Amino acid sequence: MKKKIKVGIIGVGNCFAGLIQGIEYYKRNKEKKIIGLMHKKIGPYNFDDIEFTSAFDVGRNKVGERLDRAVYASPNMVNWVKLPKLKTLVREAPISDGIGIYVENKIKPIRKPLSIEKLKRGAEEEIKNTKTEVLVNYLPVGSQKASEFWAEIALETKCALINCLPVFIASNKKWAEKFKRKKIPIIGDDVKGQIGATIVHRVLTKLCSDRGTVIDKTYQINVGGNTDFLNMKEQARLESKRISKTQAVTSQLIENISPESIYIGPSDFIPFLGNKKLAFIRLEGKMFADIAFSIELRLDVDDKANSAGIVIDAIRLAKLGLDRKIGGPLIAASAYLMKHPPTQFTDEKAREMVEKFIIGTSRR
Ligand SMILES: NC(=O)c1ccc[n+]([C@@H]2O[C@H](COP(=O)([O-])OP(=O)(O)OC[C@H]3O[C@@H](n4cnc5c(N)ncnc54)[C@H](O)[C@@H]3O)[C@@H](O)[C@H]2O)c1
């Protein structure tokens, strides 16, 4: 029988709800063309060779619950298809710095958390018992310490790590070295959506540069109505998110832009938008003979459909890394799938590099 990829989830929120329901959607609709994956098959792995063998969260309505039920528990909002019954139970994770002030009364964390030592032992046992081999970190923005806890767990349990949020692990030299030494692959940091504000802004920026214009000023404002956006109202949790999103765009410029001439950030929470995300992008610049031009764009997209396919590809690429015993950041996959990779490339180049990685002509 063909091998499955055993995946553990950290944070059973909206992103994961989209990922697991998306896989189920295509499993049930076999006649449909699969949209939003690099390939139906990556190496020997089909999109539905992914199994969710362990899961960790802190919500009192999720911990102890069967994973297929926890996926629909409040404040999650994705409800695309009904999932079949799963054996996997959601286990308790350390709260640490995972819960921001604005989302606490939505997530409702467990009242009497276990000690960190017990949770560490419990997580390691669960990963071992379930033979989990790839961990996906879906913690909220600003979860620096909690993400470091799970990065250590990945190192201890020899699980590949996919770091979906803007806490710098794959792109941090010290962490990258730790994964290299232990021969464990990591893909990160901060998922780049399929048609998200980042990729659209990057491509427009590169277009302007490639066509020889100069960008004087640019902004990108994002609004949404889910807990991710509510959490991002807390400015103190946003520092790395701003760096990640800004560098994703400035890395595509030939001529530098001064920091006061670029503004990129999630800017507000509008409850009735739910998982709909709106992005407003503006670029102002000069073309031939110093004549001014501008581009104004409004993007309207489901934020969770935007990230799910990307992570399905990341899981399969991380598994290829494990199979090939490659330690440290997978450079090509991180550059193509993430906003803040260890090394930035153009998206075209990064895609080419990933294709070479898949067929094995490039090691990372
Ligand atoms: N397009 C996208 O959706 C996109 C793109 C890039 C990055 N991301 C990032 O992915 C992450 C997940 O997004 P989401 O929409 O699923 O968020 P979410 O708020 O819906 O889910 C977060 C989940 O983590 C749980 N949680 C909170 N603290 C925890 C802790 N200490 N330990 C374990 N679980 C904890 C919550 O209970 C919740 O289930 C966010 O950081 C987001 O910014 C998303």
Ligand as a Chemical Component Dictionary entry (heavy atoms), coordinates in Angstrom:
data_LIG
# 
_chem_comp.id                   LIG 
_chem_comp.type                 NON-POLYMER 
_chem_comp.pdbx_formal_charge   0 
_chem_comp.three_letter_code    LIG 
# 
loop_
_chem_comp_atom.comp_id 
_chem_comp_atom.atom_id 
_chem_comp_atom.alt_atom_id 
_chem_comp_atom.type_symbol 
_chem_comp_atom.charge 
_chem_comp_atom.model_Cartn_x 
_chem_comp_atom.model_Cartn_y 
_chem_comp_atom.model_Cartn_z 
_chem_comp_atom.pdbx_ordinal 
LIG N1  N1  N 0  -4.330 33.353 4.189  1  
LIG C1  C1  C 0  -4.217 33.046 5.455  2  
LIG O1  O1  O 0  -5.170 32.634 6.070  3  
LIG C2  C2  C 0  -2.892 33.202 6.148  4  
LIG C3  C3  C 0  -1.772 33.671 5.456  5  
LIG C4  C4  C 0  -0.565 33.805 6.134  6  
LIG C5  C5  C 0  -0.473 33.472 7.472  7  
LIG N2  N2  N 1  -1.574 33.024 8.133  8  
LIG C6  C6  C 0  -1.439 32.733 9.565  9  
LIG O2  O2  O 0  -1.847 31.419 9.883  10 
LIG C7  C7  C 0  -2.208 31.408 11.288 11 
LIG C8  C8  C 0  -3.515 30.663 11.472 12 
LIG O3  O3  O 0  -4.574 31.420 10.918 13 
LIG P1  P1  P 0  -6.088 31.048 11.238 14 
LIG O4  O4  O 0  -6.929 31.877 10.350 15 
LIG O5  O5  O -1 -6.271 29.587 11.260 16 
LIG O6  O6  O 0  -6.228 31.600 12.728 17 
LIG P2  P2  P 0  -7.383 31.250 13.763 18 
LIG O7  O7  O 0  -7.426 32.370 14.729 19 
LIG O8  O8  O 0  -8.622 30.869 13.050 20 
LIG O9  O9  O 0  -6.848 29.916 14.484 21 
LIG C9  C9  C 0  -5.857 29.872 15.445 22 
LIG C10 C10 C 0  -6.086 28.622 16.270 23 
LIG O10 O10 O 0  -5.003 28.518 17.207 24 
LIG C11 C11 C 0  -5.542 28.201 18.477 25 
LIG N3  N3  N 0  -4.597 28.650 19.490 26 
LIG C12 C12 C 0  -4.439 29.862 20.053 27 
LIG N4  N4  N 0  -3.404 29.847 20.921 28 
LIG C13 C13 C 0  -2.917 28.594 20.891 29 
LIG C14 C14 C 0  -1.846 27.961 21.573 30 
LIG N5  N5  N 0  -1.070 28.617 22.442 31 
LIG N6  N6  N 0  -1.595 26.663 21.308 32 
LIG C15 C15 C 0  -2.363 25.966 20.418 33 
LIG N7  N7  N 0  -3.398 26.521 19.742 34 
LIG C16 C16 C 0  -3.652 27.824 19.983 35 
LIG C17 C17 C 0  -6.881 28.870 18.519 36 
LIG O11 O11 O 0  -7.737 28.305 19.495 37 
LIG C18 C18 C 0  -7.373 28.644 17.083 38 
LIG O12 O12 O 0  -8.007 27.393 16.983 39 
LIG C19 C19 C 0  -2.275 32.880 11.725 40 
LIG O13 O13 O 0  -1.099 33.235 12.385 41 
LIG C20 C20 C 0  -2.348 33.604 10.400 42 
LIG O14 O14 O 0  -1.880 34.944 10.448 43 
LIG C21 C21 C 0  -2.771 32.867 7.511  44 
# 
loop_
_chem_comp_bond.comp_id 
_chem_comp_bond.atom_id_1 
_chem_comp_bond.atom_id_2 
_chem_comp_bond.value_order 
_chem_comp_bond.pdbx_ordinal 
LIG N1  C1  SING 1  
LIG C1  O1  DOUB 2  
LIG C1  C2  SING 3  
LIG C2  C3  SING 4  
LIG C2  C21 DOUB 5  
LIG C3  C4  DOUB 6  
LIG C4  C5  SING 7  
LIG C5  N2  DOUB 8  
LIG N2  C6  SING 9  
LIG N2  C21 SING 10 
LIG C6  O2  SING 11 
LIG C6  C20 SING 12 
LIG O2  C7  SING 13 
LIG C7  C8  SING 14 
LIG C7  C19 SING 15 
LIG C8  O3  SING 16 
LIG O3  P1  SING 17 
LIG P1  O4  DOUB 18 
LIG P1  O5  SING 19 
LIG P1  O6  SING 20 
LIG O6  P2  SING 21 
LIG P2  O7  DOUB 22 
LIG P2  O8  SING 23 
LIG P2  O9  SING 24 
LIG O9  C9  SING 25 
LIG C9  C10 SING 26 
LIG C10 O10 SING 27 
LIG C10 C18 SING 28 
LIG O10 C11 SING 29 
LIG C11 N3  SING 30 
LIG C11 C17 SING 31 
LIG N3  C12 SING 32 
LIG N3  C16 SING 33 
LIG C12 N4  DOUB 34 
LIG N4  C13 SING 35 
LIG C13 C14 SING 36 
LIG C13 C16 DOUB 37 
LIG C14 N5  SING 38 
LIG C14 N6  DOUB 39 
LIG N6  C15 SING 40 
LIG C15 N7  DOUB 41 
LIG N7  C16 SING 42 
LIG C17 O11 SING 43 
LIG C17 C18 SING 44 
LIG C18 O12 SING 45 
LIG C19 O13 SING 46 
LIG C19 C20 SING 47 
LIG C20 O14 SING 48 
# 
